[in-house]
Amino acid sequence: MRGIDFAAEEINRSGGIDGRPVEIIRGDTEGDSGTARETAERLITEERVHAILGCHQSTLTEVVSQVCEEYRIPMITAISTVDSISTHGYEYFFRMCPMNSLYLENMFMYMRDQEEKTGHRVKTIAVFADDSMIGQEAIRCARIYAPQYGMEIVKEICYSQGAADLTSEIRELKAAAADAVLAESYVSDAVLLMKTMEEQDYRPPVLIAKANGFADPSFIPATRGISNGLTSVVEWNPDLTKGQETNRRFKEIFGVDLNGHSAEAYTAVWTFKTAFEQAGTDDGKAVRDALAAMDIQGAFPDGPEIILPYDRINFENHEFDGTQHYNNNTYASVAIAQIQDGEYKTVWPFEYSVQEIVYPAEYR
């Protein structure tokens, strides 16, 4: 919410949207699909909102997007990544962030590109993921991208989420001796993975995670001394060369740095501001049409630069793995950060990073 409030404050300080102030009205889904629908309907019919931004959970975003389609209210999700939510052909729903599958592709791009800096090519990979929907999606996408990037999957480990012991799984990973391990785990499993790797003296040269538990604030403190060198997806990071001035102002107000979700939410508010101004009205269809036609490159009109690790916002229909997707920002991307000296440091894309890659991972 801080990213949303910060963007609204910036916009209102500079005159609002065509002279009208931005008002943020909150609605709590309480993590429940029924409540999500009721809340969205209340916001639209009683509060008379002109647009909706949300939600945190993809399953709830899917519910709210149905409501917005029914009432013809434009909606942007800044952080919901499950691929399937953009497959319904909705006209009023737009996804600004990358899909899960793109997170995986960016991980493969990093594994390919890191050779330029380290001199070591990743030829073989092992995949370590739990049996949740998001874990299975990681395995599916790895199978798609590995051959495209000239890599071979030599081992797939699918374990039960919330496992009490991972000793046998780590022994299998160690025996596979892959050049890199791709991991998708919630935080308790991510911590157990690192501790079991330490116990089994397993040190893969590259361990790359799809954020999730590895990006949880509790992960580094719980694995201090055994996780240096691990790399993970990040949507934004304080040392990214983009967004430094925005982060400085944000930190002055809130006392903390932007994180990935607050940076994405901030960007989504500015995207809506641009759409309303380009539409010249608050009519839902006109704003929807402005979003569909939008092509922001580099910076928002009379606004900040795009602070995320990409330079363009353009919503398009596209196909992935035989499935049609609608109104996704096809230029969205993530960054990769490596734990160095106990904190994540951005190491890719190279054009947004000043930090060198530590290879092989040290796990100290």
ZAMAR-928854 format. One record per residue (C-alpha): x, y, z; residue number from 0. Coordinates in Angstrom, 3 decimals. Layout:
<recs>
{rec {X, Y, Z}, NUM},
...
</recs>
This chain:
<recs>
{rec {0.000, 0.000, 0.000}, 0},
{rec {2.923, 2.368, 0.594}, 1},
{rec {3.789, 2.361, -3.101}, 2},
{rec {0.194, 3.235, -3.965}, 3},
{rec {-0.012, 6.030, -1.393}, 4},
{rec {3.356, 7.418, -2.473}, 5},
{rec {2.335, 7.554, -6.150}, 6},
{rec {-0.996, 9.201, -5.306}, 7},
{rec {0.779, 11.820, -3.191}, 8},
{rec {3.203, 12.588, -6.035}, 9},
{rec {0.393, 12.883, -8.573}, 10},
{rec {-1.757, 15.099, -6.342}, 11},
{rec {1.193, 17.338, -5.495}, 12},
{rec {1.690, 17.971, -9.209}, 13},
{rec {-1.966, 18.824, -9.856}, 14},
{rec {-3.749, 15.489, -9.852}, 15},
{rec {-5.313, 14.037, -12.998}, 16},
{rec {-6.552, 16.863, -15.196}, 17},
{rec {-6.874, 18.956, -12.050}, 18},
{rec {-8.748, 16.328, -10.022}, 19},
{rec {-7.062, 14.727, -7.012}, 20},
{rec {-6.485, 10.977, -6.854}, 21},
{rec {-8.387, 9.340, -3.998}, 22},
{rec {-7.364, 5.864, -2.828}, 23},
{rec {-10.210, 3.757, -1.403}, 24},
{rec {-9.168, 0.485, 0.178}, 25},
{rec {-10.958, -2.838, 0.142}, 26},
{rec {-9.843, -5.890, 2.122}, 27},
{rec {-10.469, -9.295, 0.524}, 28},
{rec {-9.472, -11.036, 3.787}, 29},
{rec {-7.945, -13.758, 1.617}, 30},
{rec {-11.404, -15.099, 0.765}, 31},
{rec {-12.911, -15.347, -2.717}, 32},
{rec {-16.449, -14.562, -1.563}, 33},
{rec {-15.292, -11.516, 0.357}, 34},
{rec {-13.203, -10.453, -2.652}, 35},
{rec {-16.303, -10.437, -4.883}, 36},
{rec {-18.433, -8.605, -2.315}, 37},
{rec {-15.697, -6.034, -1.703}, 38},
{rec {-15.185, -5.377, -5.416}, 39},
{rec {-18.922, -4.926, -5.947}, 40},
{rec {-19.136, -2.544, -2.973}, 41},
{rec {-16.231, -0.466, -4.274}, 42},
{rec {-17.895, -0.202, -7.674}, 43},
{rec {-21.554, 0.247, -6.737}, 44},
{rec {-21.301, 2.168, -3.453}, 45},
{rec {-17.922, 3.901, -3.491}, 46},
{rec {-18.192, 4.575, -7.239}, 47},
{rec {-14.529, 3.917, -7.961}, 48},
{rec {-13.353, 4.470, -11.521}, 49},
{rec {-10.641, 1.775, -11.514}, 50},
{rec {-9.390, -1.108, -9.384}, 51},
{rec {-5.814, -2.128, -8.590}, 52},
{rec {-5.263, -5.591, -7.055}, 53},
{rec {-5.002, -8.177, -5.689}, 54},
{rec {-2.098, -9.813, -3.856}, 55},
{rec {-3.216, -13.413, -4.460}, 56},
{rec {-3.765, -14.514, -8.042}, 57},
{rec {-6.857, -16.558, -7.128}, 58},
{rec {-8.525, -13.434, -5.719}, 59},
{rec {-7.372, -11.297, -8.627}, 60},
{rec {-9.181, -13.742, -10.897}, 61},
{rec {-12.411, -13.270, -8.925}, 62},
{rec {-12.178, -9.474, -8.875}, 63},
{rec {-11.340, -9.349, -12.589}, 64},
{rec {-14.659, -11.123, -13.274}, 65},
{rec {-16.494, -8.431, -11.320}, 66},
{rec {-14.686, -5.640, -13.148}, 67},
{rec {-15.565, -7.236, -16.482}, 68},
{rec {-19.237, -7.407, -15.483}, 69},
{rec {-19.312, -3.735, -14.445}, 70},
{rec {-16.906, -2.523, -17.164}, 71},
{rec {-14.435, -1.074, -14.696}, 72},
{rec {-10.757, -1.144, -15.768}, 73},
{rec {-8.497, -3.214, -13.504}, 74},
{rec {-4.715, -3.595, -13.332}, 75},
{rec {-2.908, -6.216, -11.324}, 76},
{rec {0.596, -5.155, -10.388}, 77},
{rec {1.736, -8.355, -8.681}, 78},
{rec {-0.468, -11.364, -9.543}, 79},
{rec {1.654, -13.709, -11.642}, 80},
{rec {-0.183, -17.033, -12.166}, 81},
{rec {-0.332, -17.501, -15.931}, 82},
{rec {-3.968, -18.586, -16.193}, 83},
{rec {-5.561, -15.344, -14.957}, 84},
{rec {-4.892, -13.660, -18.320}, 85},
{rec {-6.455, -16.426, -20.446}, 86},
{rec {-10.154, -15.517, -20.132}, 87},
{rec {-10.318, -12.893, -22.861}, 88},
{rec {-11.475, -10.139, -20.516}, 89},
{rec {-11.427, -6.649, -22.023}, 90},
{rec {-11.155, -4.689, -18.755}, 91},
{rec {-8.415, -6.677, -17.005}, 92},
{rec {-4.727, -5.816, -17.538}, 93},
{rec {-1.617, -7.405, -16.062}, 94},
{rec {1.404, -5.119, -15.662}, 95},
{rec {3.808, -7.590, -13.990}, 96},
{rec {5.393, -10.620, -15.675}, 97},
{rec {3.620, -13.972, -15.747}, 98},
{rec {5.124, -16.846, -13.753}, 99},
{rec {6.387, -18.350, -16.991}, 100},
{rec {8.335, -15.175, -17.747}, 101},
{rec {9.962, -15.329, -14.312}, 102},
{rec {11.249, -18.747, -15.338}, 103},
{rec {12.434, -17.513, -18.725}, 104},
{rec {14.340, -14.649, -17.102}, 105},
{rec {16.048, -17.210, -14.855}, 106},
{rec {17.158, -19.149, -17.926}, 107},
{rec {18.322, -15.923, -19.567}, 108},
{rec {20.450, -15.206, -16.498}, 109},
{rec {21.931, -18.713, -16.510}, 110},
{rec {22.846, -18.176, -20.156}, 111},
{rec {24.158, -14.635, -19.742}, 112},
{rec {26.216, -15.244, -16.594}, 113},
{rec {28.813, -17.055, -18.737}, 114},
{rec {29.787, -13.632, -20.105}, 115},
{rec {30.864, -12.563, -16.614}, 116},
{rec {32.036, -15.836, -15.048}, 117},
{rec {33.388, -17.762, -18.018}, 118},
{rec {31.376, -20.823, -16.959}, 119},
{rec {28.571, -22.145, -19.142}, 120},
{rec {25.498, -23.777, -17.619}, 121},
{rec {24.824, -26.938, -19.594}, 122},
{rec {22.887, -29.060, -17.125}, 123},
{rec {20.267, -28.099, -14.549}, 124},
{rec {18.298, -29.756, -11.783}, 125},
{rec {14.843, -28.524, -10.787}, 126},
{rec {13.783, -28.517, -7.134}, 127},
{rec {10.129, -27.633, -6.536}, 128},
{rec {7.260, -28.546, -4.238}, 129},
{rec {3.973, -30.181, -5.188}, 130},
{rec {1.935, -26.937, -5.088}, 131},
{rec {0.378, -25.436, -8.225}, 132},
{rec {3.123, -22.827, -8.455}, 133},
{rec {5.817, -25.460, -7.943}, 134},
{rec {4.389, -27.629, -10.705}, 135},
{rec {4.194, -24.600, -12.980}, 136},
{rec {7.904, -24.037, -12.387}, 137},
{rec {8.678, -27.602, -13.465}, 138},
{rec {6.472, -27.275, -16.544}, 139},
{rec {8.105, -24.029, -17.624}, 140},
{rec {11.606, -25.380, -17.008}, 141},
{rec {10.852, -28.213, -19.414}, 142},
{rec {9.783, -25.657, -22.027}, 143},
{rec {12.723, -23.288, -21.656}, 144},
{rec {15.651, -25.672, -21.064}, 145},
{rec {15.938, -26.836, -24.694}, 146},
{rec {15.325, -23.297, -25.969}, 147},
{rec {18.379, -22.100, -24.029}, 148},
{rec {20.576, -25.086, -24.824}, 149},
{rec {20.359, -26.692, -21.381}, 150},
{rec {19.488, -30.203, -20.266}, 151},
{rec {17.388, -31.063, -17.211}, 152},
{rec {19.241, -33.929, -15.558}, 153},
{rec {17.098, -34.165, -12.436}, 154},
{rec {13.654, -33.103, -11.271}, 155},
{rec {12.869, -33.175, -7.559}, 156},
{rec {9.209, -32.754, -6.600}, 157},
{rec {8.795, -32.836, -2.842}, 158},
{rec {5.852, -32.395, -0.483}, 159},
{rec {5.352, -28.776, 0.596}, 160},
{rec {6.163, -28.327, 4.282}, 161},
{rec {8.493, -31.327, 4.356}, 162},
{rec {10.079, -32.175, 7.693}, 163},
{rec {13.204, -33.618, 6.097}, 164},
{rec {14.907, -33.098, 2.718}, 165},
{rec {17.954, -35.324, 3.187}, 166},
{rec {17.087, -37.843, 0.467}, 167},
{rec {16.166, -35.066, -1.983}, 168},
{rec {19.477, -33.272, -1.443}, 169},
{rec {21.379, -36.519, -1.891}, 170},
{rec {19.635, -36.956, -5.243}, 171},
{rec {20.544, -33.413, -6.259}, 172},
{rec {24.145, -33.969, -5.213}, 173},
{rec {24.346, -37.201, -7.223}, 174},
{rec {22.970, -35.429, -10.319}, 175},
{rec {25.897, -32.941, -10.170}, 176},
{rec {24.105, -30.347, -12.310}, 177},
{rec {25.791, -27.088, -13.244}, 178},
{rec {22.859, -25.184, -11.729}, 179},
{rec {19.854, -25.838, -9.501}, 180},
{rec {16.569, -24.021, -10.119}, 181},
{rec {14.488, -23.835, -6.930}, 182},
{rec {10.884, -22.934, -6.107}, 183},
{rec {9.953, -23.195, -2.421}, 184},
{rec {8.017, -21.451, 0.315}, 185},
{rec {10.083, -19.970, 3.115}, 186},
{rec {10.180, -22.851, 5.600}, 187},
{rec {11.190, -25.261, 2.840}, 188},
{rec {13.714, -22.780, 1.446}, 189},
{rec {15.404, -22.513, 4.845}, 190},
{rec {15.385, -26.306, 5.233}, 191},
{rec {16.891, -26.671, 1.757}, 192},
{rec {19.866, -24.484, 2.668}, 193},
{rec {20.404, -26.179, 6.027}, 194},
{rec {20.247, -29.649, 4.489}, 195},
{rec {22.649, -28.626, 1.719}, 196},
{rec {25.068, -27.532, 4.434}, 197},
{rec {24.659, -30.827, 6.298}, 198},
{rec {25.217, -32.836, 3.115}, 199},
{rec {28.124, -30.649, 1.944}, 200},
{rec {26.316, -29.936, -1.329}, 201},
{rec {27.433, -26.748, -3.082}, 202},
{rec {26.087, -26.336, -6.611}, 203},
{rec {27.985, -23.635, -8.529}, 204},
{rec {24.687, -21.846, -9.281}, 205},
{rec {21.524, -21.986, -7.176}, 206},
{rec {18.806, -19.768, -8.603}, 207},
{rec {15.410, -19.318, -6.935}, 208},
{rec {12.107, -17.951, -8.235}, 209},
{rec {11.788, -15.525, -5.322}, 210},
{rec {8.902, -16.907, -3.211}, 211},
{rec {10.336, -18.100, 0.133}, 212},
{rec {13.869, -17.108, -0.804}, 213},
{rec {12.738, -13.463, -1.033}, 214},
{rec {10.901, -13.567, 2.304}, 215},
{rec {12.431, -11.099, 4.810}, 216},
{rec {13.010, -13.965, 7.259}, 217},
{rec {15.043, -16.081, 4.823}, 218},
{rec {18.458, -14.405, 5.016}, 219},
{rec {18.474, -14.086, 8.843}, 220},
{rec {17.505, -17.773, 9.094}, 221},
{rec {20.274, -18.876, 6.714}, 222},
{rec {23.024, -16.425, 7.601}, 223},
{rec {26.406, -17.988, 6.972}, 224},
{rec {25.115, -20.645, 4.559}, 225},
{rec {23.285, -18.731, 1.816}, 226},
{rec {25.836, -16.293, 0.375}, 227},
{rec {26.019, -16.875, -3.366}, 228},
{rec {22.397, -17.923, -3.853}, 229},
{rec {20.660, -15.980, -6.613}, 230},
{rec {16.964, -15.120, -6.781}, 231},
{rec {14.445, -13.292, -8.878}, 232},
{rec {13.585, -9.796, -7.588}, 233},
{rec {11.020, -7.421, -9.037}, 234},
{rec {13.067, -4.449, -7.804}, 235},
{rec {16.062, -3.984, -5.521}, 236},
{rec {17.506, -0.888, -3.787}, 237},
{rec {20.806, -1.114, -5.687}, 238},
{rec {19.129, -1.348, -9.115}, 239},
{rec {20.486, 1.522, -11.184}, 240},
{rec {16.912, 2.553, -12.064}, 241},
{rec {14.591, 4.347, -9.659}, 242},
{rec {17.237, 5.667, -7.295}, 243},
{rec {15.705, 9.132, -6.947}, 244},
{rec {12.207, 7.717, -6.485}, 245},
{rec {13.491, 5.364, -3.793}, 246},
{rec {15.304, 8.217, -2.046}, 247},
{rec {12.059, 10.204, -1.764}, 248},
{rec {10.115, 7.113, -0.716}, 249},
{rec {12.612, 6.321, 2.039}, 250},
{rec {12.477, 9.891, 3.353}, 251},
{rec {8.742, 9.456, 3.947}, 252},
{rec {8.454, 5.828, 5.057}, 253},
{rec {11.903, 5.119, 6.515}, 254},
{rec {12.399, 1.985, 4.386}, 255},
{rec {13.408, 1.217, 0.813}, 256},
{rec {10.928, 0.320, -1.866}, 257},
{rec {10.583, -3.424, -2.362}, 258},
{rec {9.430, -5.322, -5.443}, 259},
{rec {5.717, -5.133, -4.701}, 260},
{rec {5.688, -1.492, -3.617}, 261},
{rec {7.687, -0.532, -6.732}, 262},
{rec {5.212, -2.396, -8.939}, 263},
{rec {2.181, -0.865, -7.202}, 264},
{rec {3.733, 2.616, -7.539}, 265},
{rec {4.198, 2.028, -11.263}, 266},
{rec {0.623, 0.759, -11.688}, 267},
{rec {-0.837, 3.959, -10.189}, 268},
{rec {1.173, 6.061, -12.637}, 269},
{rec {-0.052, 3.778, -15.433}, 270},
{rec {-3.657, 4.464, -14.451}, 271},
{rec {-2.922, 8.197, -14.248}, 272},
{rec {-1.611, 8.137, -17.794}, 273},
{rec {-4.623, 6.164, -19.036}, 274},
{rec {-7.120, 8.585, -17.466}, 275},
{rec {-5.336, 11.570, -18.993}, 276},
{rec {-5.076, 9.959, -22.413}, 277},
{rec {-8.776, 9.025, -22.245}, 278},
{rec {-9.708, 12.557, -21.234}, 279},
{rec {-12.549, 11.174, -19.099}, 280},
{rec {-13.223, 8.772, -16.243}, 281},
{rec {-15.584, 6.675, -18.384}, 282},
{rec {-14.662, 3.007, -17.932}, 283},
{rec {-14.662, 2.055, -21.609}, 284},
{rec {-12.616, 5.087, -22.611}, 285},
{rec {-10.020, 4.370, -19.906}, 286},
{rec {-9.991, 0.706, -20.920}, 287},
{rec {-9.363, 1.719, -24.540}, 288},
{rec {-6.536, 4.034, -23.431}, 289},
{rec {-4.886, 1.169, -21.531}, 290},
{rec {-5.214, -1.097, -24.566}, 291},
{rec {-3.573, 1.513, -26.791}, 292},
{rec {-0.931, 2.572, -24.266}, 293},
{rec {2.754, 2.444, -25.150}, 294},
{rec {4.914, 4.106, -22.492}, 295},
{rec {8.631, 4.049, -23.192}, 296},
{rec {11.286, 5.106, -20.717}, 297},
{rec {9.191, 7.449, -18.576}, 298},
{rec {5.602, 8.472, -17.920}, 299},
{rec {4.381, 11.682, -19.602}, 300},
{rec {5.305, 14.513, -17.201}, 301},
{rec {6.152, 11.862, -14.615}, 302},
{rec {8.910, 9.593, -13.322}, 303},
{rec {10.962, 7.069, -15.226}, 304},
{rec {9.769, 3.479, -15.274}, 305},
{rec {11.650, 2.314, -12.168}, 306},
{rec {11.245, -1.436, -12.764}, 307},
{rec {13.863, -3.505, -14.645}, 308},
{rec {12.290, -2.809, -18.039}, 309},
{rec {11.704, 0.303, -20.133}, 310},
{rec {8.304, -0.161, -21.740}, 311},
{rec {4.665, -0.683, -20.759}, 312},
{rec {2.500, -1.962, -23.592}, 313},
{rec {-0.450, -4.311, -23.065}, 314},
{rec {-0.774, -6.932, -25.780}, 315},
{rec {-2.461, -10.219, -26.575}, 316},
{rec {-0.024, -13.083, -27.098}, 317},
{rec {0.330, -16.840, -27.067}, 318},
{rec {2.383, -18.997, -24.717}, 319},
{rec {2.711, -22.772, -24.961}, 320},
{rec {-0.393, -22.998, -27.129}, 321},
{rec {-2.578, -20.846, -24.855}, 322},
{rec {-3.839, -17.375, -25.734}, 323},
{rec {-3.276, -14.579, -23.199}, 324},
{rec {-4.876, -11.137, -23.157}, 325},
{rec {-3.751, -7.648, -22.103}, 326},
{rec {-0.384, -8.578, -20.603}, 327},
{rec {2.495, -6.123, -20.452}, 328},
{rec {4.709, -8.161, -22.745}, 329},
{rec {7.760, -5.998, -22.017}, 330},
{rec {7.701, -6.736, -18.286}, 331},
{rec {10.796, -8.376, -16.842}, 332},
{rec {12.425, -9.123, -13.505}, 333},
{rec {15.947, -8.755, -12.180}, 334},
{rec {18.249, -11.315, -10.582}, 335},
{rec {20.020, -10.604, -7.287}, 336},
{rec {22.685, -12.588, -5.455}, 337},
{rec {23.142, -12.795, -1.711}, 338},
{rec {26.507, -11.185, -1.015}, 339},
{rec {27.642, -10.336, 2.509}, 340},
{rec {24.193, -11.175, 3.813}, 341},
{rec {22.056, -9.041, 1.486}, 342},
{rec {20.687, -9.263, -2.030}, 343},
{rec {22.768, -7.426, -4.645}, 344},
{rec {21.481, -6.993, -8.193}, 345},
{rec {23.620, -8.853, -10.734}, 346},
{rec {21.315, -8.993, -13.803}, 347},
{rec {20.244, -7.468, -16.179}, 348},
{rec {23.780, -6.203, -16.582}, 349},
{rec {22.629, -2.780, -17.816}, 350},
{rec {20.890, -2.150, -14.464}, 351},
{rec {23.584, -3.618, -12.219}, 352},
{rec {27.018, -2.571, -10.989}, 353},
{rec {27.661, -5.698, -8.907}, 354},
{rec {29.889, -8.571, -10.014}, 355},
{rec {28.637, -12.165, -9.877}, 356},
{rec {30.334, -14.378, -7.287}, 357},
{rec {31.031, -17.749, -8.948}, 358},
{rec {30.889, -20.430, -7.771}, 359},
{rec {28.399, -19.711, -4.990}, 360},
{rec {30.230, -19.721, -1.645}, 361},
{rec {27.451, -20.753, 0.788}, 362},
{rec {29.213, -19.171, 3.732}, 363},
</recs>
